[in-house]
Amino acid sequence: MATFRLQGSRVLAVDMTGDAVKAKNGSMVAYEGRMAFKKMTGGGEGIRGMVTRRVTGEQLTVMEVKGHGTCWFADRATEINLVRLQGEKLYVEAGNLLCTDAGLRTGTSFTGLRGATQGNGLFTTTVEGTGQAAIVSDGPAVALRVSRQYPLTVDPGAYIAHQGDVQQSFQSGVTFRTFMGEGGGEAFQIRFEGEGLVYVQPSERTTIAGDV
């Protein structure tokens, strides 16, 4: 299995000894050794994955990198966060997924209104199995714990990913700015319940749900 390590907070180094990884297309910034690069259609899930992503609007264009040596990845100077999965499933915005072990399965999943944060309908990208994934964030991401005793409410513009036994719902017509008298138009918050982690970034993307 390839070894993931961070060099600083914005560059991912992946050491490979005949292994392969899947990475966001165009994210390779340097490599040493012998590497082969292959563009993968539909996020590496073949024709079915390509059709699913076209229907759902969850865009994920990746390349397979395989070889012996070290390959470095980065994405527009965004912060990189490593997530280790042990037979789990990670739900992540397609634009925030940088690189995964080749053995991890990627797909799409219906997750309700949460998928609307980027105007992408009701679906999100999933990463499942055992291995490492690298996700990017606008500023250092924070992993917030969700427990059955303490549910978590998140601004959809700050959400990037979640994992664990977590259920999500939404509250419409209210945002964090509404509490300060600055909200306007239709908007919502995402509520997470259960046991798991939710990753948020310290910067809000533009959403289709109004000014959040």
C-alpha angles and dihedrals in degrees: 000000000000119000118235120204134164122235102199111327100291105049126067119205117199119193113205133186099185090319127128135221134188116229139175108278111263095013096113110107101172143348141187127203126023115328134169121202126202128176112230122211119228097007093303095300098107127231094331092054092046092053093045092052092047091053095044097039092229099139119204120163113180141171130213116233117194134169149074119304138033129312125192124211133190138161121211093314092295121153116264124219126190120221121189116206124201103191089314135127123241120201111205140165107258093235091055097056111098109165142350139184108268090239093063114096119231125200145132129273136190107243104162126240093344089084090063093075090096097029090261100130120238103325137088137188118265130203116194139178137041120319142058133306130188119214127186131221139185095250126350110324122228123214108218120198119233117201133177088247095048117037117196129230118202136187105241091224090062097043118106108157148341140197139185135049094327131149121198135204135164141235113213128206095031137085135169089263090055088068088059094047092250101105125107137177128006114331141147148200128225119235120202123197132178129041123319148069132291119198117213133178127219092240131068121230119210111268133193091235097080134265105340 
